[in-house]
Amino acid sequence: MARLTNRGAPTPPIERTGAGIRLTGPRAVVDDGFVERLRQRCSGVDTDEESLAEHGRDWWPLAMAWAGEGDVPAQPSVVARPASAVEVAGVLALCNEAAVPVTPTAGRSGVCGSSVPVFGGVALDMCGLAGVESVDRESLLLDVRPGTFGDILEDELRELHGVTLGHWPQSIALSTVGGWLACRGAGQYSTRYGKIEDMVAGLEVVLADGSVVRTGWQAPRSATGPDLTQLFVGSEGTLGVISRALLRVHPAPVSEWRAAYGFPSFAEGLDACRRIVQ
């Protein structure tokens, strides 16, 4: 795969020439006292103009057009960069007490503006929670942190463990595990390995009040009651912030071959896809 010069970090979609703000609705009040309390709970806190502006945009096409005019959609009042689930819990608990909105972010590769902090508040940058905790080669389970970028993850899985997750979105070098889960991501190999919700076996999630819950880790595959794992998958950070994930992996193929085929009609192409999958 192509190597980015800033592997493991968000990739800005287009250069900015300024930091004017386009979405000027009501914003939460964040004073110096709040920022100081935030610094006591989180090892990385930024309030510089560059950090605020970069955390006010993603790959939303309209945001790219605005960037060409020197503007960003919106800005947070402060950027928190936690290095552990404990720090994530501390940030969320503080924001919950102070009624300050939180926008979880990581690769910011989305194209719908969903990571734009329209009400200001805290941008919770999860990139500091990165890396593989463990790979169980016998059970084919991966324990991974949410800020891990896709290309780095796949390289490590294949080179060190001989396995693959099988999740290959177009944004694999721009997006993170937490983003895939929060947005129910799909990829180019979804007909073989499924979508991300088919790969997740358990989650560690920090709730708005700072409490931490685990789903699926020690539970049977089927049980009475709601599937809490699938409740959080696709919730886009509204129900909690994913701080760890247990994912199913597969033995990596010993060889790969790619080809392109044409069909006389869409219906015939679709029928060929069905028969290949079946």
C-alpha positions, 0 to 999 in steps of 0.5 A, a space after each residue: 500500500 502507499 506510504 504516507 509521510 505522516 503515518 499514524 496521524 490525521 492527514 489534512 484534506 487540503 491546506 488552509 490559508 486562515 481560520 475563519 469560522 463558517 458555522 456560527 451557532 451557539 457555543 458552550 462557554 469554556 473558561 480558563 478555570 475549566 481548561 486548568 481542571 482539564 489539564 489535571 485530568 488529561 496529559 495532553 491539552 491544547 488551546 493553540 490556534 493551529 490545533 483548534 482549527 485542524 480539529 474543526 474540520 474533516 474530509 467533508 467536501 464543503 469543508 474543503 471548499 471553505 478551506 480554500 477560502 481560508 475558513 473551517 466549519 467550526 472550532 472547539 474551545 480546547 483539544 484534549 489528547 488522552 493517553 489512556 482510558 483513565 484519562 478519557 474517563 476523567 475528561 468525560 466526567 469533567 465535561 459531564 459535570 460542567 455541561 461542556 459538549 465533547 466531540 470524539 475525533 481521531 483520523 477525521 477522515 469522514 466526508 459528512 462533517 460528523 467530527 465537526 464540533 459545531 457547539 465548540 467545547 472539547 475535541 477529544 482526540 483519541 489518536 494517543 490510544 494506539 497500538 495492538 495490545 495482543 493477538 490470540 493466534 489460536 482463537 483468532 482474536 485481536 485486542 487493539 486500541 481505538 486510535 490505531 490507524 488502519 494501514 499500521 494495524 494491517 502491516 503489523 497483523 500480517 508481518 508479525 502475526 500472519 493474520 488479517 482483519 480483512 477490513 479495508 476501507 478506501 480510507 484505511 491509511 486515514 482512519 482508525 479502528 475507533 472510527 470504523 466501529 463508531 461509524 459501522 464502516 465497510 470495506 472493499 473486502 466486505 463480501 469476504 470478511 463482513 463489515 466491521 460489526 461482523 468482526 467485533 467480539 467485544 468493546 471497552 466503552 467510556 460513558 458520558 459520566 466517566 464510568 467504563 463498561 465492557 461488552 462481550 469480553 467474558 460473555 457468551 456469543 448468544 444470551 438473553 437481552 440486548 447486544 450491548 456491543 452492537 448498541 455502541 457500534 455505529 453510535 458515532 460517539 453519542 452513547 460512549 467513547 470506545 477505548 478498546 476493542 476485541 476483534 476477530 481476525 483471519 489467517 492472512 492469505 499466502 498469496 493475492 491476485 487481482 483482476 478486473 472483469 466487464 459484463 454486458 449488463 449490471 444484472 449479469 455483473 450482479 449475478 456473477 458477484 452472487 455466485 462467487 460469494 455463494 
